């Protein structure tokens, strides 16, 4: 059976219309798919908000704490020379700490009692340093706000050539006095083995009587609810250095 030229033309035209219709249908479905995908992507972006830029990292990629941001000038004070004997600490005392006069009085009272204790262990006297007191007071404020009894990170205890030694304490429902604070640390001496390196349970005592320390800073602060008091004493040069305990922590006078 042969097809005439007219019939052959009609067949080719029918195939062309079928191919065109199929192609157009495919494009329509692709367009619908793209539109649906765009709709859900726009909805997802609206729900999650625009992408946020990563904040610049601080030293050692550690984010700054609110206390560090509030006390920007503290970094400047910490890096200046230690020679100023009239350095003021009033700008660094938060609402949960006492007045400047109270801080200074507490520091001097603490220093006097510290030296009485150190004398019993043949350790040289120490003096209060204003800038060390700023550092101690700042950390007492921080612990009072957070409620966490812990050491200040080492990178924030750097002072000149080395890190500072640090003792701390917290008391509940009682005002923290210098006498109460030091008696607590002195009790650790009852379990210390003289002539040997100390441990966590005696670190406050050994730092308190460490012969190599010459200056201290003192701070205390009360928690916002008024229930807790926090105390900090920092020492320069620091104590509790491995293999040096026998030299710097001696038996008390009999």
VOMIKOL-403478 format. One record per residue (C-alpha): y, z, x. Coordinates in steps of 0.2 Angstrom, whole numbers. Layout:
! VOMIKOL-403478
<<Y,Z,X>>;
...
! end
This chain:
! VOMIKOL-403478
<<0,0,0>>;
<<17,-5,7>>;
<<34,2,3>>;
<<48,-9,0>>;
<<64,-7,9>>;
<<73,1,-6>>;
<<58,14,-8>>;
<<58,17,11>>;
<<77,21,11>>;
<<75,33,-4>>;
<<61,42,5>>;
<<72,44,21>>;
<<87,50,11>>;
<<76,63,2>>;
<<70,70,18>>;
<<87,70,25>>;
<<94,80,10>>;
<<79,92,12>>;
<<83,95,30>>;
<<101,98,27>>;
<<98,110,12>>;
<<86,120,23>>;
<<98,121,37>>;
<<112,126,26>>;
<<102,139,18>>;
<<97,146,35>>;
<<115,147,41>>;
<<119,156,25>>;
<<106,169,27>>;
<<111,172,46>>;
<<129,174,40>>;
<<123,187,27>>;
<<113,196,41>>;
<<128,196,52>>;
<<140,203,38>>;
<<128,217,34>>;
<<126,222,52>>;
<<145,222,55>>;
<<147,233,39>>;
<<135,246,45>>;
<<142,246,63>>;
<<160,248,56>>;
<<154,263,45>>;
<<145,271,60>>;
<<160,270,71>>;
<<171,277,57>>;
<<159,292,55>>;
<<158,296,73>>;
<<176,293,78>>;
<<183,283,92>>;
<<175,285,109>>;
<<183,299,119>>;
<<187,297,138>>;
<<178,309,150>>;
<<191,322,156>>;
<<194,322,174>>;
<<182,334,183>>;
<<188,349,193>>;
<<181,355,210>>;
<<162,354,211>>;
<<162,346,193>>;
<<164,362,185>>;
<<176,362,169>>;
<<190,374,169>>;
<<189,390,158>>;
<<203,394,146>>;
<<208,409,157>>;
<<210,397,172>>;
<<221,385,161>>;
<<232,399,155>>;
<<235,405,172>>;
<<239,389,182>>;
<<251,398,193>>;
<<237,410,199>>;
<<230,396,210>>;
<<247,394,218>>;
<<248,413,221>>;
<<231,414,228>>;
<<234,400,241>>;
<<251,407,247>>;
<<252,419,262>>;
<<246,437,261>>;
<<262,444,269>>;
<<272,448,254>>;
<<271,467,251>>;
<<283,465,236>>;
<<272,452,226>>;
<<274,455,207>>;
<<258,456,196>>;
<<267,457,179>>;
<<265,439,175>>;
<<246,439,177>>;
<<242,454,166>>;
<<236,449,149>>;
<<238,459,133>>;
<<222,468,135>>;
<<227,476,151>>;
<<240,490,154>>;
<<257,488,161>>;
<<262,484,179>>;
<<266,502,183>>;
<<249,508,176>>;
<<240,494,186>>;
<<248,500,202>>;
<<245,518,198>>;
<<227,515,195>>;
<<225,505,211>>;
<<233,519,221>>;
<<223,533,213>>;
<<207,522,216>>;
<<212,519,234>>;
<<214,538,237>>;
<<197,542,230>>;
<<189,528,239>>;
<<196,534,256>>;
<<190,552,252>>;
<<172,545,249>>;
<<173,533,265>>;
<<178,548,276>>;
<<162,556,272>>;
<<152,541,278>>;
<<163,539,294>>;
<<171,523,287>>;
<<189,518,291>>;
<<202,520,277>>;
<<207,505,266>>;
<<223,500,259>>;
<<228,492,243>>;
<<234,474,244>>;
<<245,467,230>>;
<<237,450,230>>;
<<219,457,230>>;
<<224,467,215>>;
<<230,451,206>>;
<<213,444,209>>;
<<204,460,203>>;
<<215,462,188>>;
<<213,444,183>>;
<<194,446,183>>;
<<194,462,174>>;
<<205,453,160>>;
<<192,439,160>>;
<<177,451,157>>;
<<187,460,144>>;
<<190,444,134>>;
<<172,437,136>>;
<<162,453,135>>;
<<152,448,150>>;
<<149,460,164>>;
<<146,448,179>>;
<<153,443,196>>;
<<167,431,198>>;
<<160,414,204>>;
<<160,413,223>>;
<<172,398,223>>;
<<185,409,215>>;
<<182,424,227>>;
<<187,414,242>>;
<<201,422,251>>;
<<206,414,268>>;
<<191,413,279>>;
<<178,421,268>>;
<<173,427,251>>;
<<178,444,245>>;
<<166,458,241>>;
<<166,464,223>>;
<<161,479,213>>;
<<163,480,194>>;
<<159,492,180>>;
<<160,493,161>>;
<<161,509,150>>;
<<159,511,132>>;
<<170,521,121>>;
<<178,530,136>>;
<<194,526,146>>;
<<189,520,163>>;
<<196,532,176>>;
<<195,530,195>>;
<<185,545,196>>;
<<172,539,183>>;
<<171,522,191>>;
<<168,528,209>>;
<<156,542,204>>;
<<145,529,195>>;
<<144,518,211>>;
<<142,533,222>>;
<<126,538,213>>;
<<118,522,219>>;
<<118,531,236>>;
<<104,542,230>>;
<<91,527,231>>;
<<98,518,246>>;
<<87,518,261>>;
<<99,521,276>>;
<<96,509,291>>;
<<89,495,279>>;
<<97,481,270>>;
<<102,486,252>>;
<<98,477,236>>;
<<105,474,219>>;
<<103,492,213>>;
<<113,499,228>>;
<<126,485,231>>;
<<141,494,224>>;
<<138,509,234>>;
<<135,500,251>>;
<<151,490,248>>;
<<161,505,244>>;
<<157,513,261>>;
<<155,497,271>>;
<<164,501,288>>;
<<170,483,290>>;
<<181,483,274>>;
<<200,486,277>>;
<<209,481,261>>;
<<205,482,242>>;
<<212,476,226>>;
<<209,485,210>>;
<<210,480,191>>;
<<205,487,174>>;
<<206,480,157>>;
<<201,485,139>>;
<<192,474,127>>;
<<202,467,112>>;
<<192,478,100>>;
<<196,493,111>>;
<<178,498,113>>;
<<175,493,131>>;
<<184,496,147>>;
<<180,485,162>>;
<<184,489,181>>;
<<184,478,196>>;
<<187,482,215>>;
<<187,468,228>>;
<<185,471,246>>;
<<191,462,261>>;
<<182,459,273>>;
<<167,459,262>>;
<<152,470,264>>;
<<133,469,260>>;
<<130,456,274>>;
<<111,454,278>>;
<<105,462,294>>;
<<122,472,296>>;
<<119,487,284>>;
<<113,499,298>>;
<<129,496,307>>;
<<141,497,293>>;
<<132,510,281>>;
<<129,526,290>>;
<<123,543,284>>;
<<135,555,277>>;
<<142,570,286>>;
<<132,585,284>>;
! end
